Structure formats: C-alpha cells, structure tokens
Amino acid sequence: MTKFGQAEYIDFMARIFADKLDKILETDEKQNFNSRNTEDIYRKFPSSKDAA
C-alpha cells in the first residue's frame, strides 16, 4: 500500500469512527433527556417513602 493509499485509508477510518461516535453520543443524549423527563414527572408525586 502506498503512502497515499495509507493516508486515504486512515482518513476513511477516521470518518467512519467519527460518524459512529456521533450516533452513539446522540443516542446517549436522547436517553439522558428521557431519564431527566421521567425524574421530573415522578418528583411531582409523593413516594411511598414519604408516606411512612
């Protein structure tokens, strides 16, 4: 593999990695947002711990 071919391959792999990382981070942000929404909803209701 020539040096130019290696550079193209490394660039290609870096782009694939960056794209997958973006998808993972986007999914993680959505899950964190959903968790925060759920916690906010349940804060409004008394828990069984408060009743005791």
N, CA, C and O atoms as a GROMACS GRO file, in nm:
protein
  208
    1MET      N    1   0.085  -0.118   0.000
    1MET     CA    2   0.000   0.000   0.000
    1MET      C    3   0.090   0.124   0.000
    1MET      O    4   0.182   0.136   0.081
    2THR      N    5   0.063   0.215  -0.090
    2THR     CA    6   0.144   0.336  -0.096
    2THR      C    7   0.110   0.428   0.020
    2THR      O    8   0.009   0.411   0.087
    3LYS      N    9   0.198   0.526   0.042
    3LYS     CA   10   0.172   0.621   0.150
    3LYS      C   11   0.044   0.698   0.124
    3LYS      O   12  -0.030   0.728   0.217
    4PHE      N   13   0.017   0.729  -0.002
    4PHE     CA   14  -0.106   0.799  -0.034
    4PHE      C   15  -0.227   0.710  -0.004
    4PHE      O   16  -0.329   0.757   0.046
    5GLY      N   17  -0.215   0.583  -0.036
    5GLY     CA   18  -0.323   0.488  -0.008
    5GLY      C   19  -0.345   0.473   0.142
    5GLY      O   20  -0.459   0.463   0.188
    6GLN      N   21  -0.237   0.471   0.218
    6GLN     CA   22  -0.249   0.462   0.364
    6GLN      C   23  -0.319   0.585   0.420
    6GLN      O   24  -0.403   0.574   0.509
    7ALA      N   25  -0.285   0.702   0.368
    7ALA     CA   26  -0.346   0.826   0.416
    7ALA      C   27  -0.496   0.826   0.385
    7ALA      O   28  -0.577   0.868   0.468
    8GLU      N   29  -0.532   0.780   0.266
    8GLU     CA   30  -0.674   0.772   0.232
    8GLU      C   31  -0.747   0.674   0.323
    8GLU      O   32  -0.858   0.701   0.368
    9TYR      N   33  -0.684   0.560   0.350
    9TYR     CA   34  -0.745   0.458   0.436
    9TYR      C   35  -0.762   0.512   0.578
    9TYR      O   36  -0.868   0.493   0.639
   10ILE      N   37  -0.661   0.579   0.631
   10ILE     CA   38  -0.669   0.635   0.767
   10ILE      C   39  -0.778   0.742   0.773
   10ILE      O   40  -0.853   0.748   0.870
   11ASP      N   41  -0.786   0.825   0.671
   11ASP     CA   42  -0.890   0.928   0.665
   11ASP      C   43  -1.029   0.863   0.662
   11ASP      O   44  -1.120   0.907   0.732
   12PHE      N   45  -1.043   0.759   0.581
   12PHE     CA   46  -1.169   0.685   0.571
   12PHE      C   47  -1.208   0.626   0.707
   12PHE      O   48  -1.323   0.638   0.749
   13MET      N   49  -1.114   0.561   0.774
   13MET     CA   50  -1.142   0.500   0.904
   13MET      C   51  -1.177   0.607   1.008
   13MET      O   52  -1.265   0.586   1.092
   14ALA      N   53  -1.108   0.720   1.004
   14ALA     CA   54  -1.137   0.829   1.099
   14ALA      C   55  -1.278   0.882   1.077
   14ALA      O   56  -1.348   0.912   1.174
   15ARG      N   57  -1.319   0.895   0.954
   15ARG     CA   58  -1.454   0.943   0.925
   15ARG      C   59  -1.560   0.843   0.973
   15ARG      O   60  -1.662   0.883   1.029
   16ILE      N   61  -1.536   0.715   0.951
   16ILE     CA   62  -1.630   0.612   0.999
   16ILE      C   63  -1.639   0.617   1.151
   16ILE      O   64  -1.749   0.613   1.207
   17PHE      N   65  -1.525   0.626   1.218
   17PHE     CA   66  -1.523   0.633   1.363
   17PHE      C   67  -1.599   0.755   1.413
   17PHE      O   68  -1.678   0.746   1.507
   18ALA      N   69  -1.575   0.870   1.350
   18ALA     CA   70  -1.641   0.994   1.392
   18ALA      C   71  -1.792   0.984   1.372
   18ALA      O   72  -1.869   1.030   1.457
   19ASP      N   73  -1.835   0.925   1.262
   19ASP     CA   74  -1.979   0.909   1.236
   19ASP      C   75  -2.043   0.818   1.341
   19ASP      O   76  -2.150   0.849   1.393
   20LYS      N   77  -1.977   0.707   1.372
   20LYS     CA   78  -2.032   0.616   1.472
   20LYS      C   79  -2.033   0.681   1.610
   20LYS      O   80  -2.128   0.662   1.686
   21LEU      N   81  -1.929   0.757   1.642
   21LEU     CA   82  -1.923   0.826   1.770
   21LEU      C   83  -2.036   0.928   1.780
   21LEU      O   84  -2.098   0.941   1.886
   22ASP      N   85  -2.063   1.001   1.672
   22ASP     CA   86  -2.173   1.097   1.671
   22ASP      C   87  -2.307   1.027   1.698
   22ASP      O   88  -2.389   1.078   1.775
   23LYS      N   89  -2.328   0.912   1.636
   23LYS     CA   90  -2.453   0.838   1.657
   23LYS      C   91  -2.465   0.791   1.802
   23LYS      O   92  -2.572   0.799   1.862
   24ILE      N   93  -2.355   0.741   1.858
   24ILE     CA   94  -2.356   0.694   1.996
   24ILE      C   95  -2.386   0.809   2.091
   24ILE      O   96  -2.468   0.794   2.182
   25LEU      N   97  -2.321   0.923   2.071
   25LEU     CA   98  -2.343   1.038   2.158
   25LEU      C   99  -2.485   1.091   2.144
   25LEU      O  100  -2.545   1.132   2.243
   26GLU      N  101  -2.538   1.091   2.024
   26GLU     CA  102  -2.675   1.137   2.001
   26GLU      C  103  -2.774   1.047   2.074
   26GLU      O  104  -2.869   1.096   2.136
   27THR      N  105  -2.754   0.917   2.066
   27THR     CA  106  -2.841   0.822   2.134
   27THR      C  107  -2.831   0.840   2.285
   27THR      O  108  -2.933   0.837   2.355
   28ASP      N  109  -2.710   0.860   2.335
   28ASP     CA  110  -2.689   0.880   2.478
   28ASP      C  111  -2.757   1.007   2.527
   28ASP      O  112  -2.817   1.008   2.635
   29GLU      N  113  -2.750   1.113   2.448
   29GLU     CA  114  -2.815   1.239   2.486
   29GLU      C  115  -2.966   1.221   2.493
   29GLU      O  116  -3.031   1.274   2.583
   30LYS      N  117  -3.023   1.146   2.399
   30LYS     CA  118  -3.168   1.121   2.399
   30LYS      C  119  -3.207   1.042   2.523
   30LYS      O  120  -3.309   1.071   2.586
   31GLN      N  121  -3.127   0.941   2.559
   31GLN     CA  122  -3.158   0.860   2.677
   31GLN      C  123  -3.148   0.944   2.804
   31GLN      O  124  -3.233   0.931   2.892
   32ASN      N  125  -3.047   1.029   2.814
   32ASN     CA  126  -3.034   1.116   2.931
   32ASN      C  127  -3.150   1.213   2.940
   32ASN      O  128  -3.200   1.240   3.049
   33PHE      N  129  -3.193   1.266   2.826
   33PHE     CA  130  -3.305   1.359   2.824
   33PHE      C  131  -3.432   1.288   2.870
   33PHE      O  132  -3.510   1.344   2.948
   34ASN      N  133  -3.455   1.165   2.823
   34ASN     CA  134  -3.572   1.089   2.864
   34ASN      C  135  -3.568   1.057   3.012
   34ASN      O  136  -3.671   1.062   3.080
   35SER      N  137  -3.451   1.025   3.064
   35SER     CA  138  -3.437   0.995   3.206
   35SER      C  139  -3.468   1.119   3.289
   35SER      O  140  -3.536   1.110   3.392
   36ARG      N  141  -3.418   1.235   3.245
   36ARG     CA  142  -3.445   1.358   3.319
   36ARG      C  143  -3.594   1.391   3.317
   36ARG      O  144  -3.649   1.436   3.418
   37ASN      N  145  -3.660   1.369   3.204
   37ASN     CA  146  -3.804   1.394   3.197
   37ASN      C  147  -3.880   1.303   3.291
   37ASN      O  148  -3.972   1.347   3.359
   38THR      N  149  -3.842   1.177   3.296
   38THR     CA  150  -3.908   1.081   3.385
   38THR      C  151  -3.887   1.121   3.530
   38THR      O  152  -3.981   1.116   3.610
   39GLU      N  153  -3.766   1.160   3.566
   39GLU     CA  154  -3.739   1.202   3.703
   39GLU      C  155  -3.820   1.325   3.739
   39GLU      O  156  -3.872   1.334   3.851
   40ASP      N  157  -3.832   1.420   3.647
   40ASP     CA  158  -3.912   1.540   3.673
   40ASP      C  159  -4.059   1.507   3.695
   40ASP      O  160  -4.124   1.566   3.780
   41ILE      N  161  -4.110   1.413   3.617
   41ILE     CA  162  -4.251   1.374   3.631
   41ILE      C  163  -4.274   1.309   3.767
   41ILE      O  164  -4.371   1.342   3.836
   42TYR      N  165  -4.187   1.218   3.806
   42TYR     CA  166  -4.208   1.145   3.931
   42TYR      C  167  -4.182   1.230   4.055
   42TYR      O  168  -4.229   1.197   4.164
   43ARG      N  169  -4.108   1.340   4.040
   43ARG     CA  170  -4.086   1.430   4.155
   43ARG      C  171  -4.216   1.495   4.200
   43ARG      O  172  -4.230   1.532   4.317
   44LYS      N  173  -4.309   1.508   4.110
   44LYS     CA  174  -4.435   1.576   4.141
   44LYS      C  175  -4.528   1.490   4.228
   44LYS      O  176  -4.620   1.542   4.291
   45PHE      N  177  -4.502   1.360   4.232
   45PHE     CA  178  -4.588   1.269   4.306
   45PHE      C  179  -4.520   1.224   4.435
   45PHE      O  180  -4.400   1.200   4.436
   46PRO      N  181  -4.597   1.211   4.543
   46PRO     CA  182  -4.536   1.161   4.667
   46PRO      C  183  -4.497   1.015   4.653
   46PRO      O  184  -4.568   0.938   4.588
   47SER      N  185  -4.387   0.978   4.713
   47SER     CA  186  -4.343   0.839   4.705
   47SER      C  187  -4.389   0.764   4.829
   47SER      O  188  -4.434   0.825   4.926
   48SER      N  189  -4.377   0.635   4.824
   48SER     CA  190  -4.415   0.553   4.940
   48SER      C  191  -4.322   0.582   5.058
   48SER      O  192  -4.362   0.563   5.173
   49LYS      N  193  -4.200   0.626   5.031
   49LYS     CA  194  -4.105   0.660   5.138
   49LYS      C  195  -4.155   0.782   5.216
   49LYS      O  196  -4.138   0.789   5.338
   50ASP      N  197  -4.218   0.879   5.146
   50ASP     CA  198  -4.268   0.997   5.212
   50ASP      C  199  -4.388   0.965   5.300
   50ASP      O  200  -4.409   1.034   5.400
   51ALA      N  201  -4.465   0.865   5.266
   51ALA     CA  202  -4.586   0.832   5.340
   51ALA      C  203  -4.552   0.767   5.476
   51ALA      O  204  -4.631   0.776   5.570
   52ALA      N  205  -4.437   0.704   5.485
   52ALA     CA  206  -4.402   0.632   5.608
   52ALA      C  207  -4.353   0.723   5.717
   52ALA      O  208  -4.320   0.676   5.826
   0.00000   0.00000   0.00000
